[in-house]
Amino acid sequence: MPRTAFVFLLLCALSASARAALPHTLRACGDANGFPPALFRDRAGAAGGIDVDVLRRVLEPAGYRVEVELIPWARCVLLGARGDYQIVLDGVRSPRRERAFLFPVSHYSFTPIFVWLRKGPPPDIQSVAALARYRICSQADYNYELYGVPAAMITNRAPTIDAAAAMLKLGRCEVMLQNVEVLRAHHALGGADLLGDPSLASAAPAWMPRVDFYLMVGRGVADGPRLVALLTRGIESLKRDGALDRIRAKYQNR
């Protein structure tokens, strides 16, 4: 066989092998504590939310089955980076993360918001320096440094949103930091309506950026770049036809 023909056949074989590298069932993992509206356990204990809907809308028409497991976040990131899970849910981009993961386009973003007791004087939330004089509470395991607030400034961390709100109402902190979309989803899923509570006031500071979140594909995933391209095409298609907006609204406007 001529050498050129052999090389051609070898490249075809390698290409076919790469196309077959993604398994029929794609496994995704997310934080066991949940991250509504993106990810949470429904009443039956199964994973639900924006992430799950997006994955199914994008991957199932392409012939893949999707399994979503909720496990401790640090374990999810570790196993996702080495390829045990093909997709890690709800990550943010950073130079460190980009060394371990590939990123499709973002499928949602969050808006930071401050909440405080209406009966007292409103806090100065116009800068991170102004915030330093207050006791700030929030939910545990959230990374608010993305918004320019150092972790050391979060003096009280609660296991749940309702517990953080209880801290605020008991005077254990003066300001609660959360996300508008998270609070809306919390209420939509049966939790307290903190944005509609007459005893509370809130504002979204202009100096804090919205933060984009991503589905992350570990660099250890076989044929990861093809999976990223598939996710990007699917998410962009959902954006164009308005389906992504409908998915977002589904978990915040009940």
HURA-V284434 format. One record per run of one state. SS is the DSSP state (@ for helix, = for strand, . for the rest). FROM is the first residue (numbers start at 1). TO is the last residue. If there is no record, write none. Layout:
BEGIN
((SS & FROM & TO) (SS & FROM & TO))
END
This chain:
BEGIN
((. & 1 & 2) (@ & 3 & 19) (. & 20 & 24) (= & 25 & 31) (. & 32 & 34) (= & 35 & 35) (. & 36 & 38) (= & 39 & 41) (. & 42 & 46) (= & 47 & 48) (. & 49 & 49) (@ & 50 & 59) (. & 60 & 64) (= & 65 & 71) (. & 72 & 72) (@ & 73 & 82) (. & 83 & 86) (= & 87 & 91) (. & 92 & 94) (@ & 95 & 100) (= & 101 & 103) (. & 104 & 107) (= & 108 & 110) (. & 111 & 111) (= & 112 & 117) (. & 118 & 127) (@ & 128 & 131) (. & 132 & 135) (= & 136 & 139) (. & 140 & 143) (@ & 144 & 147) (. & 148 & 150) (@ & 151 & 153) (= & 154 & 158) (. & 159 & 160) (@ & 161 & 169) (. & 170 & 174) (= & 175 & 179) (@ & 180 & 188) (. & 189 & 199) (= & 200 & 203) (. & 204 & 210) (= & 211 & 218) (. & 219 & 223) (@ & 224 & 240) (. & 241 & 242) (@ & 243 & 250) (. & 251 & 254))
END
